[in-house]
Amino acid sequence: MFVSPAFAQAAGAPAGSLLNSMLIPMVLVFGIMYFFLIRPQQKKAKEDQKMRDSLRRGDQVVTQGGILGKVAKVKDDGEVEVEIADGVKVRMTRAAILQVVSKTEPAEG
């Protein structure tokens, strides 16, 4: 009727085996997440920043709002002046530029 205490105190697995069986898969999961999620996002962010830093006057750009325009003036404080129609210029931050459609060639000097 009663369970003997010897059955309740059965020997378990060694502690080192349990640590290895949980630690190795966790390290593998973090490694896979780094190479498939974190690293590509960092690469894309660097490319986007490089594109925004290399903006020049005359570049055709697309803003995050979907507006097509031509860069009229690039300011040092992170602003860009974009001409969206004849005589219509809009000031915006460089972060609002989504992509460069066509780049202008640098002036020969």
C-alpha positions as CSV (number, residue, x, y, z in Angstrom):
1,M,0.0,0.0,0.0
2,F,2.6,2.5,0.9
3,V,5.4,3.4,-1.5
4,S,8.8,2.6,-0.1
5,P,11.2,5.5,0.3
6,A,13.7,3.7,-1.9
7,F,11.5,4.2,-5.0
8,A,11.1,7.9,-4.4
9,Q,14.9,8.4,-4.1
10,A,15.8,6.9,-7.5
11,A,19.1,8.2,-8.9
12,G,18.8,10.9,-11.5
13,A,21.0,11.8,-14.4
14,P,24.4,13.4,-13.7
15,A,24.3,17.2,-13.4
16,G,26.9,17.7,-16.1
17,S,24.9,15.9,-18.7
18,L,21.8,18.1,-18.0
19,L,23.9,21.3,-18.4
20,N,25.4,20.1,-21.7
21,S,22.1,19.0,-23.0
22,M,20.5,22.4,-22.4
23,L,23.5,24.7,-23.1
24,I,24.5,23.4,-26.5
25,P,21.1,23.8,-28.1
26,M,20.7,27.3,-26.6
27,V,24.0,28.4,-28.1
28,L,23.1,26.9,-31.4
29,V,19.8,28.8,-31.4
30,F,21.5,32.1,-30.7
31,G,24.1,31.4,-33.3
32,I,21.4,30.7,-36.0
33,M,19.4,33.8,-34.9
34,Y,22.6,35.9,-35.3
35,F,23.4,34.7,-38.8
36,F,19.9,34.7,-40.2
37,L,18.2,37.6,-38.4
38,I,20.6,40.1,-36.7
39,R,23.5,40.2,-39.1
40,P,21.5,40.8,-42.3
41,Q,19.6,43.6,-40.6
42,Q,22.8,45.3,-39.6
43,K,24.1,45.0,-43.1
44,K,21.0,46.5,-44.6
45,A,21.1,49.4,-42.1
46,K,24.7,50.1,-43.0
47,E,23.9,50.1,-46.7
48,D,20.9,52.5,-46.1
49,Q,23.0,54.9,-44.1
50,K,25.8,54.8,-46.8
51,M,23.1,55.6,-49.4
52,R,21.8,58.5,-47.4
53,D,25.3,59.9,-46.7
54,S,26.1,59.8,-50.4
55,L,23.2,61.9,-51.5
56,R,24.1,64.7,-54.0
57,R,22.3,67.5,-55.8
58,G,20.4,66.2,-58.8
59,D,19.8,62.6,-57.5
60,Q,16.3,61.3,-58.2
61,V,14.9,59.9,-54.9
62,V,11.8,58.3,-53.5
63,T,10.7,59.4,-50.0
64,Q,9.1,57.1,-47.4
65,G,5.8,58.8,-48.3
66,G,6.1,57.6,-51.9
67,I,6.9,61.0,-53.4
68,L,9.3,61.1,-56.3
69,G,11.6,64.1,-56.4
70,K,15.0,65.5,-57.3
71,V,17.5,66.6,-54.6
72,A,17.9,70.4,-54.9
73,K,20.2,71.0,-51.9
74,V,22.0,68.8,-49.3
75,K,22.5,70.4,-45.9
76,D,25.0,69.4,-43.3
77,D,22.6,69.1,-40.4
78,G,20.8,66.0,-41.8
79,E,18.3,67.9,-44.0
80,V,17.7,67.6,-47.7
81,E,15.7,69.9,-49.9
82,V,13.8,67.9,-52.5
83,E,12.1,69.4,-55.5
84,I,8.9,67.5,-56.1
85,A,7.4,69.6,-58.9
86,D,8.5,72.7,-60.8
87,G,9.2,75.4,-58.2
88,V,7.9,73.2,-55.3
89,K,10.7,72.4,-52.8
90,V,10.3,70.4,-49.6
91,R,12.7,70.2,-46.7
92,M,13.0,66.8,-45.1
93,T,15.4,64.8,-43.1
94,R,17.8,62.4,-44.7
95,A,16.1,59.5,-42.9
96,A,12.9,60.2,-44.9
97,I,14.7,59.2,-48.2
98,L,13.8,55.6,-48.9
99,Q,15.8,55.0,-52.1
100,V,17.8,56.7,-54.8
101,V,16.3,56.0,-58.2
102,S,19.1,57.5,-60.3
103,K,22.4,59.0,-59.3
104,T,24.1,61.9,-60.9
105,E,27.7,61.8,-61.9
106,P,30.1,63.8,-59.8
107,A,31.3,67.1,-61.4
108,E,34.7,66.8,-62.9
109,G,37.1,69.3,-61.4
